[in-house]
Amino acid sequence: MNRTFSRPERMRMFFKQFVKEIEQLGV
């Protein structure tokens, strides 16, 4: 589990997808 948190690239990808979904919702 620490491996996922130790990878900032993965978090960035997740954040980017989150922002994309929010934009699609139109919030």
C-alpha positions in Angstrom: 0.0 0.0 0.0 2.9 2.3 0.7 4.1 1.7 -2.8 1.1 3.6 -4.3 1.5 6.5 -2.0 5.3 6.7 -2.6 4.5 7.2 -6.3 3.5 10.8 -6.9 3.0 10.2 -10.6 0.1 7.8 -9.8 -1.5 10.4 -7.5 -1.1 13.1 -10.3 -2.9 10.8 -12.8 -5.7 10.1 -10.3 -6.1 13.9 -9.7 -6.1 14.6 -13.4 -8.9 12.1 -13.9 -10.8 13.5 -11.0 -10.6 17.0 -12.4 -11.7 15.7 -15.8 -14.7 14.0 -14.4 -15.7 17.1 -12.5 -15.4 19.2 -15.7 -17.6 16.7 -17.5 -20.2 17.0 -14.8 -20.1 20.8 -15.3 -19.5 21.7 -11.6 
